[in-house]
Amino acid sequence: MVVPERLDAHKLIEEFMILANVAAAEMLEKKALPLIYRVHDEPTLEKVHNLQEFLKTLDLPFAKSGALRPALFNPRAGAGQGPRFPNRW
């Protein structure tokens, strides 16, 4: 199996798709419109451990126990970011 190269164009398109999803969600929330949204499964213990190890490298704390809820992750999503729409690649 050959994994195709991930070009800057692919990364740019992905970034715009993410921004479009965020903009749509913010608009729907602002207008208090009814909507259906996806509830994600909890991450595996391995993924939680990997996140915890990564956050350590950024000097960001992460609780070692307790329920994993979106509110735990959302504040950290923007921590340490420079501009609002940083270049992610």
PyMOL Python script that loads the backbone (N, CA, C, O; Angstrom):
from pymol import cmd

cmd.read_pdbstr("""\
ATOM      1  N   MET A   1       0.845  -1.175   0.000  1.00  0.00           N
ATOM      2  CA  MET A   1       0.000   0.000   0.000  1.00  0.00           C
ATOM      3  C   MET A   1       0.891   1.239   0.000  1.00  0.00           C
ATOM      4  O   MET A   1       1.881   1.307   0.729  1.00  0.00           O
ATOM      5  N   VAL A   2       0.533   2.200  -0.813  1.00  0.00           N
ATOM      6  CA  VAL A   2       1.287   3.441  -0.917  1.00  0.00           C
ATOM      7  C   VAL A   2       0.462   4.566  -0.302  1.00  0.00           C
ATOM      8  O   VAL A   2      -0.698   4.767  -0.663  1.00  0.00           O
ATOM      9  N   VAL A   3       1.068   5.294   0.624  1.00  0.00           N
ATOM     10  CA  VAL A   3       0.402   6.441   1.234  1.00  0.00           C
ATOM     11  C   VAL A   3       0.813   7.673   0.443  1.00  0.00           C
ATOM     12  O   VAL A   3       1.997   8.003   0.380  1.00  0.00           O
ATOM     13  N   PRO A   4      -0.155   8.357  -0.163  1.00  0.00           N
ATOM     14  CA  PRO A   4       0.195   9.527  -0.968  1.00  0.00           C
ATOM     15  C   PRO A   4       0.746  10.659  -0.095  1.00  0.00           C
ATOM     16  O   PRO A   4       0.406  10.773   1.082  1.00  0.00           O
ATOM     17  N   GLU A   5       1.588  11.476  -0.685  1.00  0.00           N
ATOM     18  CA  GLU A   5       2.160  12.616   0.020  1.00  0.00           C
ATOM     19  C   GLU A   5       1.051  13.597   0.394  1.00  0.00           C
ATOM     20  O   GLU A   5       0.127  13.835  -0.384  1.00  0.00           O
ATOM     21  N   ARG A   6       1.156  14.154   1.586  1.00  0.00           N
ATOM     22  CA  ARG A   6       0.185  15.150   2.038  1.00  0.00           C
ATOM     23  C   ARG A   6       0.736  16.530   1.693  1.00  0.00           C
ATOM     24  O   ARG A   6       1.645  17.030   2.355  1.00  0.00           O
ATOM     25  N   LEU A   7       0.185  17.127   0.667  1.00  0.00           N
ATOM     26  CA  LEU A   7       0.673  18.402   0.165  1.00  0.00           C
ATOM     27  C   LEU A   7       0.133  19.574   0.975  1.00  0.00           C
ATOM     28  O   LEU A   7      -0.850  19.440   1.704  1.00  0.00           O
ATOM     29  N   ASP A   8       0.789  20.727   0.838  1.00  0.00           N
ATOM     30  CA  ASP A   8       0.311  21.936   1.513  1.00  0.00           C
ATOM     31  C   ASP A   8      -1.113  22.267   1.095  1.00  0.00           C
ATOM     32  O   ASP A   8      -1.894  22.772   1.902  1.00  0.00           O
ATOM     33  N   ALA A   9      -1.461  21.989  -0.162  1.00  0.00           N
ATOM     34  CA  ALA A   9      -2.821  22.247  -0.642  1.00  0.00           C
ATOM     35  C   ALA A   9      -3.840  21.424   0.147  1.00  0.00           C
ATOM     36  O   ALA A   9      -4.921  21.914   0.472  1.00  0.00           O
ATOM     37  N   HIS A  10      -3.491  20.173   0.454  1.00  0.00           N
ATOM     38  CA  HIS A  10      -4.392  19.321   1.251  1.00  0.00           C
ATOM     39  C   HIS A  10      -4.569  19.900   2.652  1.00  0.00           C
ATOM     40  O   HIS A  10      -5.676  19.925   3.190  1.00  0.00           O
ATOM     41  N   LYS A  11      -3.472  20.360   3.231  1.00  0.00           N
ATOM     42  CA  LYS A  11      -3.516  20.934   4.580  1.00  0.00           C
ATOM     43  C   LYS A  11      -4.345  22.213   4.600  1.00  0.00           C
ATOM     44  O   LYS A  11      -5.102  22.461   5.539  1.00  0.00           O
ATOM     45  N   LEU A  12      -4.193  23.021   3.551  1.00  0.00           N
ATOM     46  CA  LEU A  12      -4.954  24.267   3.465  1.00  0.00           C
ATOM     47  C   LEU A  12      -6.445  23.988   3.346  1.00  0.00           C
ATOM     48  O   LEU A  12      -7.256  24.639   4.004  1.00  0.00           O
ATOM     49  N   ILE A  13      -6.805  23.026   2.513  1.00  0.00           N
ATOM     50  CA  ILE A  13      -8.215  22.652   2.353  1.00  0.00           C
ATOM     51  C   ILE A  13      -8.782  22.139   3.679  1.00  0.00           C
ATOM     52  O   ILE A  13      -9.895  22.497   4.063  1.00  0.00           O
ATOM     53  N   GLU A  14      -8.016  21.305   4.369  1.00  0.00           N
ATOM     54  CA  GLU A  14      -8.464  20.790   5.662  1.00  0.00           C
ATOM     55  C   GLU A  14      -8.679  21.934   6.652  1.00  0.00           C
ATOM     56  O   GLU A  14      -9.663  21.943   7.392  1.00  0.00           O
ATOM     57  N   GLU A  15      -7.765  22.889   6.662  1.00  0.00           N
ATOM     58  CA  GLU A  15      -7.892  24.035   7.568  1.00  0.00           C
ATOM     59  C   GLU A  15      -9.172  24.821   7.278  1.00  0.00           C
ATOM     60  O   GLU A  15      -9.889  25.205   8.202  1.00  0.00           O
ATOM     61  N   PHE A  16      -9.455  25.058   6.000  1.00  0.00           N
ATOM     62  CA  PHE A  16     -10.678  25.784   5.639  1.00  0.00           C
ATOM     63  C   PHE A  16     -11.932  24.988   5.998  1.00  0.00           C
ATOM     64  O   PHE A  16     -12.943  25.570   6.390  1.00  0.00           O
ATOM     65  N   MET A  17     -11.875  23.665   5.866  1.00  0.00           N
ATOM     66  CA  MET A  17     -13.024  22.838   6.242  1.00  0.00           C
ATOM     67  C   MET A  17     -13.291  22.944   7.747  1.00  0.00           C
ATOM     68  O   MET A  17     -14.442  23.033   8.176  1.00  0.00           O
ATOM     69  N   ILE A  18     -12.227  22.932   8.534  1.00  0.00           N
ATOM     70  CA  ILE A  18     -12.376  23.066   9.984  1.00  0.00           C
ATOM     71  C   ILE A  18     -12.959  24.429  10.326  1.00  0.00           C
ATOM     72  O   ILE A  18     -13.880  24.531  11.137  1.00  0.00           O
ATOM     73  N   LEU A  19     -12.423  25.473   9.708  1.00  0.00           N
ATOM     74  CA  LEU A  19     -12.916  26.828   9.975  1.00  0.00           C
ATOM     75  C   LEU A  19     -14.379  26.982   9.560  1.00  0.00           C
ATOM     76  O   LEU A  19     -15.143  27.668  10.239  1.00  0.00           O
ATOM     77  N   ALA A  20     -14.774  26.351   8.453  1.00  0.00           N
ATOM     78  CA  ALA A  20     -16.171  26.403   8.011  1.00  0.00           C
ATOM     79  C   ALA A  20     -17.079  25.709   9.029  1.00  0.00           C
ATOM     80  O   ALA A  20     -18.164  26.203   9.334  1.00  0.00           O
ATOM     81  N   ASN A  21     -16.634  24.563   9.552  1.00  0.00           N
ATOM     82  CA  ASN A  21     -17.426  23.865  10.573  1.00  0.00           C
ATOM     83  C   ASN A  21     -17.570  24.702  11.831  1.00  0.00           C
ATOM     84  O   ASN A  21     -18.653  24.779  12.410  1.00  0.00           O
ATOM     85  N   VAL A  22     -16.483  25.326  12.252  1.00  0.00           N
ATOM     86  CA  VAL A  22     -16.528  26.174  13.451  1.00  0.00           C
ATOM     87  C   VAL A  22     -17.468  27.362  13.219  1.00  0.00           C
ATOM     88  O   VAL A  22     -18.286  27.681  14.082  1.00  0.00           O
ATOM     89  N   ALA A  23     -17.355  28.010  12.067  1.00  0.00           N
ATOM     90  CA  ALA A  23     -18.213  29.169  11.765  1.00  0.00           C
ATOM     91  C   ALA A  23     -19.682  28.770  11.735  1.00  0.00           C
ATOM     92  O   ALA A  23     -20.531  29.493  12.256  1.00  0.00           O
ATOM     93  N   ALA A  24     -19.987  27.633  11.132  1.00  0.00           N
ATOM     94  CA  ALA A  24     -21.379  27.169  11.077  1.00  0.00           C
ATOM     95  C   ALA A  24     -21.899  26.865  12.472  1.00  0.00           C
ATOM     96  O   ALA A  24     -23.025  27.233  12.808  1.00  0.00           O
ATOM     97  N   ALA A  25     -21.093  26.199  13.286  1.00  0.00           N
ATOM     98  CA  ALA A  25     -21.518  25.868  14.653  1.00  0.00           C
ATOM     99  C   ALA A  25     -21.740  27.126  15.479  1.00  0.00           C
ATOM    100  O   ALA A  25     -22.712  27.218  16.228  1.00  0.00           O
ATOM    101  N   GLU A  26     -20.835  28.099  15.343  1.00  0.00           N
ATOM    102  CA  GLU A  26     -20.991  29.351  16.096  1.00  0.00           C
ATOM    103  C   GLU A  26     -22.246  30.093  15.683  1.00  0.00           C
ATOM    104  O   GLU A  26     -22.941  30.649  16.533  1.00  0.00           O
ATOM    105  N   MET A  27     -22.551  30.112  14.378  1.00  0.00           N
ATOM    106  CA  MET A  27     -23.747  30.801  13.898  1.00  0.00           C
ATOM    107  C   MET A  27     -25.003  30.115  14.414  1.00  0.00           C
ATOM    108  O   MET A  27     -25.926  30.780  14.886  1.00  0.00           O
ATOM    109  N   LEU A  28     -25.043  28.796  14.329  1.00  0.00           N
ATOM    110  CA  LEU A  28     -26.213  28.061  14.801  1.00  0.00           C
ATOM    111  C   LEU A  28     -26.415  28.241  16.303  1.00  0.00           C
ATOM    112  O   LEU A  28     -27.540  28.395  16.776  1.00  0.00           O
ATOM    113  N   GLU A  29     -25.323  28.219  17.034  1.00  0.00           N
ATOM    114  CA  GLU A  29     -25.403  28.409  18.482  1.00  0.00           C
ATOM    115  C   GLU A  29     -25.855  29.824  18.824  1.00  0.00           C
ATOM    116  O   GLU A  29     -26.687  30.018  19.711  1.00  0.00           O
ATOM    117  N   LYS A  30     -25.306  30.812  18.118  1.00  0.00           N
ATOM    118  CA  LYS A  30     -25.665  32.216  18.362  1.00  0.00           C
ATOM    119  C   LYS A  30     -27.156  32.460  18.121  1.00  0.00           C
ATOM    120  O   LYS A  30     -27.794  33.210  18.860  1.00  0.00           O
ATOM    121  N   LYS A  31     -27.703  31.826  17.090  1.00  0.00           N
ATOM    122  CA  LYS A  31     -29.118  32.009  16.764  1.00  0.00           C
ATOM    123  C   LYS A  31     -30.020  31.056  17.531  1.00  0.00           C
ATOM    124  O   LYS A  31     -31.240  31.081  17.372  1.00  0.00           O
ATOM    125  N   ALA A  32     -29.413  30.212  18.369  1.00  0.00           N
ATOM    126  CA  ALA A  32     -30.156  29.243  19.181  1.00  0.00           C
ATOM    127  C   ALA A  32     -31.086  28.384  18.326  1.00  0.00           C
ATOM    128  O   ALA A  32     -32.221  28.103  18.708  1.00  0.00           O
ATOM    129  N   LEU A  33     -30.580  27.974  17.160  1.00  0.00           N
ATOM    130  CA  LEU A  33     -31.363  27.131  16.274  1.00  0.00           C
ATOM    131  C   LEU A  33     -31.244  25.669  16.702  1.00  0.00           C
ATOM    132  O   LEU A  33     -30.184  25.239  17.158  1.00  0.00           O
ATOM    133  N   PRO A  34     -32.330  24.904  16.556  1.00  0.00           N
ATOM    134  CA  PRO A  34     -32.237  23.479  16.897  1.00  0.00           C
ATOM    135  C   PRO A  34     -31.352  22.769  15.878  1.00  0.00           C
ATOM    136  O   PRO A  34     -31.400  23.060  14.683  1.00  0.00           O
ATOM    137  N   LEU A  35     -30.552  21.842  16.368  1.00  0.00           N
ATOM    138  CA  LEU A  35     -29.679  21.119  15.458  1.00  0.00           C
ATOM    139  C   LEU A  35     -29.320  19.759  16.023  1.00  0.00           C
ATOM    140  O   LEU A  35     -29.470  19.497  17.216  1.00  0.00           O
ATOM    141  N   ILE A  36     -28.850  18.918  15.152  1.00  0.00           N
ATOM    142  CA  ILE A  36     -28.375  17.597  15.535  1.00  0.00           C
ATOM    143  C   ILE A  36     -26.850  17.671  15.517  1.00  0.00           C
ATOM    144  O   ILE A  36     -26.257  18.213  14.584  1.00  0.00           O
ATOM    145  N   TYR A  37     -26.230  17.127  16.544  1.00  0.00           N
ATOM    146  CA  TYR A  37     -24.782  17.128  16.556  1.00  0.00           C
ATOM    147  C   TYR A  37     -24.272  15.759  16.982  1.00  0.00           C
ATOM    148  O   TYR A  37     -24.994  14.967  17.587  1.00  0.00           O
ATOM    149  N   ARG A  38     -23.040  15.507  16.660  1.00  0.00           N
ATOM    150  CA  ARG A  38     -22.428  14.214  16.938  1.00  0.00           C
ATOM    151  C   ARG A  38     -21.833  14.204  18.344  1.00  0.00           C
ATOM    152  O   ARG A  38     -21.164  15.152  18.758  1.00  0.00           O
ATOM    153  N   VAL A  39     -22.084  13.134  19.057  1.00  0.00           N
ATOM    154  CA  VAL A  39     -21.454  12.919  20.355  1.00  0.00           C
ATOM    155  C   VAL A  39     -20.361  11.877  20.134  1.00  0.00           C
ATOM    156  O   VAL A  39     -20.645  10.734  19.776  1.00  0.00           O
ATOM    157  N   HIS A  40     -19.128  12.275  20.348  1.00  0.00           N
ATOM    158  CA  HIS A  40     -18.000  11.391  20.094  1.00  0.00           C
ATOM    159  C   HIS A  40     -17.826  10.374  21.216  1.00  0.00           C
ATOM    160  O   HIS A  40     -18.146  10.639  22.375  1.00  0.00           O
ATOM    161  N   ASP A  41     -17.312   9.206  20.842  1.00  0.00           N
ATOM    162  CA  ASP A  41     -16.960   8.208  21.841  1.00  0.00           C
ATOM    163  C   ASP A  41     -15.798   8.723  22.675  1.00  0.00           C
ATOM    164  O   ASP A  41     -15.042   9.590  22.235  1.00  0.00           O
ATOM    165  N   GLU A  42     -15.661   8.182  23.886  1.00  0.00           N
ATOM    166  CA  GLU A  42     -14.518   8.550  24.711  1.00  0.00           C
ATOM    167  C   GLU A  42     -13.244   8.012  24.058  1.00  0.00           C
ATOM    168  O   GLU A  42     -13.262   6.961  23.418  1.00  0.00           O
ATOM    169  N   PRO A  43     -12.146   8.740  24.226  1.00  0.00           N
ATOM    170  CA  PRO A  43     -10.888   8.263  23.646  1.00  0.00           C
ATOM    171  C   PRO A  43     -10.364   7.035  24.400  1.00  0.00           C
ATOM    172  O   PRO A  43     -10.706   6.814  25.562  1.00  0.00           O
ATOM    173  N   THR A  44      -9.545   6.256  23.733  1.00  0.00           N
ATOM    174  CA  THR A  44      -8.941   5.091  24.372  1.00  0.00           C
ATOM    175  C   THR A  44      -7.939   5.572  25.422  1.00  0.00           C
ATOM    176  O   THR A  44      -7.494   6.719  25.387  1.00  0.00           O
ATOM    177  N   LEU A  45      -7.594   4.693  26.347  1.00  0.00           N
ATOM    178  CA  LEU A  45      -6.607   5.039  27.369  1.00  0.00           C
ATOM    179  C   LEU A  45      -5.263   5.398  26.734  1.00  0.00           C
ATOM    180  O   LEU A  45      -4.550   6.275  27.221  1.00  0.00           O
ATOM    181  N   GLU A  46      -4.929   4.713  25.647  1.00  0.00           N
ATOM    182  CA  GLU A  46      -3.670   5.018  24.953  1.00  0.00           C
ATOM    183  C   GLU A  46      -3.679   6.448  24.415  1.00  0.00           C
ATOM    184  O   GLU A  46      -2.687   7.166  24.540  1.00  0.00           O
ATOM    185  N   LYS A  47      -4.790   6.859  23.823  1.00  0.00           N
ATOM    186  CA  LYS A  47      -4.880   8.222  23.290  1.00  0.00           C
ATOM    187  C   LYS A  47      -4.823   9.256  24.405  1.00  0.00           C
ATOM    188  O   LYS A  47      -4.209  10.312  24.249  1.00  0.00           O
ATOM    189  N   VAL A  48      -5.462   8.953  25.526  1.00  0.00           N
ATOM    190  CA  VAL A  48      -5.426   9.872  26.669  1.00  0.00           C
ATOM    191  C   VAL A  48      -3.995   9.990  27.178  1.00  0.00           C
ATOM    192  O   VAL A  48      -3.528  11.088  27.478  1.00  0.00           O
ATOM    193  N   HIS A  49      -3.306   8.868  27.275  1.00  0.00           N
ATOM    194  CA  HIS A  49      -1.914   8.879  27.737  1.00  0.00           C
ATOM    195  C   HIS A  49      -1.043   9.685  26.772  1.00  0.00           C
ATOM    196  O   HIS A  49      -0.213  10.484  27.204  1.00  0.00           O
ATOM    197  N   ASN A  50      -1.231   9.477  25.468  1.00  0.00           N
ATOM    198  CA  ASN A  50      -0.450  10.218  24.473  1.00  0.00           C
ATOM    199  C   ASN A  50      -0.703  11.718  24.574  1.00  0.00           C
ATOM    200  O   ASN A  50       0.225  12.520  24.460  1.00  0.00           O
ATOM    201  N   LEU A  51      -1.962  12.092  24.789  1.00  0.00           N
ATOM    202  CA  LEU A  51      -2.295  13.507  24.955  1.00  0.00           C
ATOM    203  C   LEU A  51      -1.628  14.059  26.206  1.00  0.00           C
ATOM    204  O   LEU A  51      -1.060  15.151  26.185  1.00  0.00           O
ATOM    205  N   GLN A  52      -1.697  13.316  27.271  1.00  0.00           N
ATOM    206  CA  GLN A  52      -1.090  13.750  28.529  1.00  0.00           C
ATOM    207  C   GLN A  52       0.412  13.971  28.353  1.00  0.00           C
ATOM    208  O   GLN A  52       0.957  14.965  28.834  1.00  0.00           O
ATOM    209  N   GLU A  53       1.078  13.046  27.665  1.00  0.00           N
ATOM    210  CA  GLU A  53       2.518  13.175  27.432  1.00  0.00           C
ATOM    211  C   GLU A  53       2.822  14.391  26.554  1.00  0.00           C
ATOM    212  O   GLU A  53       3.795  15.107  26.791  1.00  0.00           O
ATOM    213  N   PHE A  54       1.990  14.617  25.548  1.00  0.00           N
ATOM    214  CA  PHE A  54       2.191  15.767  24.668  1.00  0.00           C
ATOM    215  C   PHE A  54       2.001  17.075  25.432  1.00  0.00           C
ATOM    216  O   PHE A  54       2.797  18.003  25.287  1.00  0.00           O
ATOM    217  N   LEU A  55       0.941  17.149  26.247  1.00  0.00           N
ATOM    218  CA  LEU A  55       0.679  18.370  27.006  1.00  0.00           C
ATOM    219  C   LEU A  55       1.812  18.682  27.979  1.00  0.00           C
ATOM    220  O   LEU A  55       2.096  19.848  28.254  1.00  0.00           O
ATOM    221  N   LYS A  56       2.456  17.644  28.498  1.00  0.00           N
ATOM    222  CA  LYS A  56       3.609  17.857  29.380  1.00  0.00           C
ATOM    223  C   LYS A  56       4.700  18.633  28.659  1.00  0.00           C
ATOM    224  O   LYS A  56       5.349  19.494  29.252  1.00  0.00           O
ATOM    225  N   THR A  57       4.904  18.331  27.379  1.00  0.00           N
ATOM    226  CA  THR A  57       5.950  19.018  26.619  1.00  0.00           C
ATOM    227  C   THR A  57       5.633  20.498  26.439  1.00  0.00           C
ATOM    228  O   THR A  57       6.528  21.296  26.163  1.00  0.00           O
ATOM    229  N   LEU A  58       4.366  20.866  26.593  1.00  0.00           N
ATOM    230  CA  LEU A  58       3.939  22.262  26.475  1.00  0.00           C
ATOM    231  C   LEU A  58       3.726  22.905  27.841  1.00  0.00           C
ATOM    232  O   LEU A  58       3.257  24.039  27.935  1.00  0.00           O
ATOM    233  N   ASP A  59       4.077  22.169  28.906  1.00  0.00           N
ATOM    234  CA  ASP A  59       3.861  22.627  30.284  1.00  0.00           C
ATOM    235  C   ASP A  59       2.391  22.940  30.567  1.00  0.00           C
ATOM    236  O   ASP A  59       2.076  23.887  31.288  1.00  0.00           O
ATOM    237  N   LEU A  60       1.494  22.130  29.991  1.00  0.00           N
ATOM    238  CA  LEU A  60       0.065  22.282  30.244  1.00  0.00           C
ATOM    239  C   LEU A  60      -0.398  21.124  31.121  1.00  0.00           C
ATOM    240  O   LEU A  60      -0.091  19.968  30.829  1.00  0.00           O
ATOM    241  N   PRO A  61      -1.135  21.420  32.198  1.00  0.00           N
ATOM    242  CA  PRO A  61      -1.576  20.349  33.098  1.00  0.00           C
ATOM    243  C   PRO A  61      -2.692  19.506  32.487  1.00  0.00           C
ATOM    244  O   PRO A  61      -3.429  19.948  31.605  1.00  0.00           O
ATOM    245  N   PHE A  62      -2.787  18.284  32.988  1.00  0.00           N
ATOM    246  CA  PHE A  62      -3.848  17.379  32.553  1.00  0.00           C
ATOM    247  C   PHE A  62      -4.154  16.441  33.712  1.00  0.00           C
ATOM    248  O   PHE A  62      -3.252  15.783  34.232  1.00  0.00           O
ATOM    249  N   ALA A  63      -5.422  16.373  34.123  1.00  0.00           N
ATOM    250  CA  ALA A  63      -5.811  15.527  35.244  1.00  0.00           C
ATOM    251  C   ALA A  63      -5.529  14.060  34.926  1.00  0.00           C
ATOM    252  O   ALA A  63      -5.751  13.601  33.806  1.00  0.00           O
ATOM    253  N   LYS A  64      -5.037  13.334  35.927  1.00  0.00           N
ATOM    254  CA  LYS A  64      -4.719  11.920  35.717  1.00  0.00           C
ATOM    255  C   LYS A  64      -5.919  11.017  35.945  1.00  0.00           C
ATOM    256  O   LYS A  64      -5.870   9.833  35.614  1.00  0.00           O
ATOM    257  N   SER A  65      -6.992  11.553  36.502  1.00  0.00           N
ATOM    258  CA  SER A  65      -8.168  10.728  36.750  1.00  0.00           C
ATOM    259  C   SER A  65      -9.425  11.564  36.555  1.00  0.00           C
ATOM    260  O   SER A  65      -9.358  12.781  36.376  1.00  0.00           O
ATOM    261  N   GLY A  66     -10.555  10.902  36.591  1.00  0.00           N
ATOM    262  CA  GLY A  66     -11.835  11.583  36.429  1.00  0.00           C
ATOM    263  C   GLY A  66     -12.409  11.355  35.049  1.00  0.00           C
ATOM    264  O   GLY A  66     -11.741  10.831  34.158  1.00  0.00           O
ATOM    265  N   ALA A  67     -13.650  11.754  34.888  1.00  0.00           N
ATOM    266  CA  ALA A  67     -14.341  11.565  33.613  1.00  0.00           C
ATOM    267  C   ALA A  67     -13.793  12.537  32.579  1.00  0.00           C
ATOM    268  O   ALA A  67     -13.491  13.690  32.887  1.00  0.00           O
ATOM    269  N   LEU A  68     -13.672  12.055  31.359  1.00  0.00           N
ATOM    270  CA  LEU A  68     -13.234  12.914  30.270  1.00  0.00           C
ATOM    271  C   LEU A  68     -14.461  13.550  29.635  1.00  0.00           C
ATOM    272  O   LEU A  68     -15.337  12.859  29.115  1.00  0.00           O
ATOM    273  N   ARG A  69     -14.509  14.852  29.684  1.00  0.00           N
ATOM    274  CA  ARG A  69     -15.625  15.601  29.121  1.00  0.00           C
ATOM    275  C   ARG A  69     -15.073  16.660  28.173  1.00  0.00           C
ATOM    276  O   ARG A  69     -13.945  17.122  28.348  1.00  0.00           O
ATOM    277  N   PRO A  70     -15.867  17.050  27.163  1.00  0.00           N
ATOM    278  CA  PRO A  70     -15.386  18.066  26.221  1.00  0.00           C
ATOM    279  C   PRO A  70     -14.901  19.333  26.905  1.00  0.00           C
ATOM    280  O   PRO A  70     -13.946  19.953  26.437  1.00  0.00           O
ATOM    281  N   ALA A  71     -15.534  19.733  28.001  1.00  0.00           N
ATOM    282  CA  ALA A  71     -15.133  20.956  28.694  1.00  0.00           C
ATOM    283  C   ALA A  71     -13.693  20.875  29.191  1.00  0.00           C
ATOM    284  O   ALA A  71     -13.026  21.898  29.342  1.00  0.00           O
ATOM    285  N   LEU A  72     -13.220  19.669  29.443  1.00  0.00           N
ATOM    286  CA  LEU A  72     -11.838  19.488  29.869  1.00  0.00           C
ATOM    287  C   LEU A  72     -10.871  19.827  28.744  1.00  0.00           C
ATOM    288  O   LEU A  72      -9.792  20.364  28.996  1.00  0.00           O
ATOM    289  N   PHE A  73     -11.246  19.521  27.510  1.00  0.00           N
ATOM    290  CA  PHE A  73     -10.362  19.708  26.374  1.00  0.00           C
ATOM    291  C   PHE A  73     -10.494  21.077  25.734  1.00  0.00           C
ATOM    292  O   PHE A  73      -9.496  21.633  25.278  1.00  0.00           O
ATOM    293  N   ASN A  74     -11.681  21.632  25.686  1.00  0.00           N
ATOM    294  CA  ASN A  74     -11.898  22.884  24.964  1.00  0.00           C
ATOM    295  C   ASN A  74     -11.006  24.031  25.426  1.00  0.00           C
ATOM    296  O   ASN A  74     -10.443  24.720  24.574  1.00  0.00           O
ATOM    297  N   PRO A  75     -10.846  24.273  26.717  1.00  0.00           N
ATOM    298  CA  PRO A  75      -9.969  25.382  27.118  1.00  0.00           C
ATOM    299  C   PRO A  75      -8.523  25.155  26.682  1.00  0.00           C
ATOM    300  O   PRO A  75      -7.802  26.114  26.406  1.00  0.00           O
ATOM    301  N   ARG A  76      -8.097  23.898  26.617  1.00  0.00           N
ATOM    302  CA  ARG A  76      -6.725  23.598  26.244  1.00  0.00           C
ATOM    303  C   ARG A  76      -6.509  23.709  24.742  1.00  0.00           C
ATOM    304  O   ARG A  76      -5.371  23.850  24.294  1.00  0.00           O
ATOM    305  N   ALA A  77      -7.564  23.648  23.966  1.00  0.00           N
ATOM    306  CA  ALA A  77      -7.430  23.671  22.514  1.00  0.00           C
ATOM    307  C   ALA A  77      -6.768  24.963  22.049  1.00  0.00           C
ATOM    308  O   ALA A  77      -6.001  24.955  21.086  1.00  0.00           O
ATOM    309  N   GLY A  78      -7.055  26.063  22.719  1.00  0.00           N
ATOM    310  CA  GLY A  78      -6.472  27.334  22.311  1.00  0.00           C
ATOM    311  C   GLY A  78      -5.283  27.754  23.148  1.00  0.00           C
ATOM    312  O   GLY A  78      -4.664  28.777  22.857  1.00  0.00           O
ATOM    313  N   ALA A  79      -4.945  26.995  24.178  1.00  0.00           N
ATOM    314  CA  ALA A  79      -3.842  27.372  25.057  1.00  0.00           C
ATOM    315  C   ALA A  79      -2.532  27.372  24.290  1.00  0.00           C
ATOM    316  O   ALA A  79      -2.218  26.427  23.566  1.00  0.00           O
ATOM    317  N   GLY A  80      -1.784  28.432  24.456  1.00  0.00           N
ATOM    318  CA  GLY A  80      -0.478  28.500  23.826  1.00  0.00           C
ATOM    319  C   GLY A  80      -0.514  28.921  22.371  1.00  0.00           C
ATOM    320  O   GLY A  80       0.538  29.042  21.742  1.00  0.00           O
ATOM    321  N   GLN A  81      -1.695  29.147  21.821  1.00  0.00           N
ATOM    322  CA  GLN A  81      -1.782  29.561  20.424  1.00  0.00           C
ATOM    323  C   GLN A  81      -1.442  31.030  20.313  1.00  0.00           C
ATOM    324  O   GLN A  81      -1.685  31.817  21.228  1.00  0.00           O
ATOM    325  N   GLY A  82      -0.883  31.378  19.189  1.00  0.00           N
ATOM    326  CA  GLY A  82      -0.617  32.770  18.884  1.00  0.00           C
ATOM    327  C   GLY A  82      -1.854  33.388  18.282  1.00  0.00           C
ATOM    328  O   GLY A  82      -2.817  33.662  18.997  1.00  0.00           O
ATOM    329  N   PRO A  83      -1.849  33.616  16.962  1.00  0.00           N
ATOM    330  CA  PRO A  83      -3.027  34.209  16.313  1.00  0.00           C
ATOM    331  C   PRO A  83      -4.221  33.267  16.360  1.00  0.00           C
ATOM    332  O   PRO A  83      -4.065  32.066  16.585  1.00  0.00           O
ATOM    333  N   ARG A  84      -5.412  33.814  16.147  1.00  0.00           N
ATOM    334  CA  ARG A  84      -6.630  33.015  16.212  1.00  0.00           C
ATOM    335  C   ARG A  84      -6.617  31.875  15.207  1.00  0.00           C
ATOM    336  O   ARG A  84      -7.090  30.781  15.515  1.00  0.00           O
ATOM    337  N   PHE A  85      -6.091  32.105  14.022  1.00  0.00           N
ATOM    338  CA  PHE A  85      -6.050  31.087  12.990  1.00  0.00           C
ATOM    339  C   PHE A  85      -4.588  30.781  12.667  1.00  0.00           C
ATOM    340  O   PHE A  85      -4.079  31.209  11.630  1.00  0.00           O
ATOM    341  N   PRO A  86      -3.912  30.044  13.548  1.00  0.00           N
ATOM    342  CA  PRO A  86      -2.504  29.789  13.336  1.00  0.00           C
ATOM    343  C   PRO A  86      -2.238  28.862  12.155  1.00  0.00           C
ATOM    344  O   PRO A  86      -3.102  28.074  11.772  1.00  0.00           O
ATOM    345  N   ASN A  87      -1.072  28.956  11.593  1.00  0.00           N
ATOM    346  CA  ASN A  87      -0.649  28.053  10.538  1.00  0.00           C
ATOM    347  C   ASN A  87      -0.335  26.717  11.197  1.00  0.00           C
ATOM    348  O   ASN A  87       0.666  26.606  11.905  1.00  0.00           O
ATOM    349  N   ARG A  88      -1.155  25.715  10.984  1.00  0.00           N
ATOM    350  CA  ARG A  88      -1.021  24.441  11.679  1.00  0.00           C
ATOM    351  C   ARG A  88      -0.043  23.499  11.007  1.00  0.00           C
ATOM    352  O   ARG A  88       0.217  22.417  11.535  1.00  0.00           O
ATOM    353  N   TRP A  89       0.494  23.858   9.894  1.00  0.00           N
ATOM    354  CA  TRP A  89       1.463  22.963   9.270  1.00  0.00           C
ATOM    355  C   TRP A  89       2.728  23.669   9.166  1.00  0.00           C
ATOM    356  O   TRP A  89       3.706  23.113   8.667  1.00  0.00           O
TER     357      TRP A  89
END
""", "prot")
cmd.dss("prot")
cmd.show_as("cartoon", "prot")
cmd.util.cbc("prot")
cmd.orient("prot")
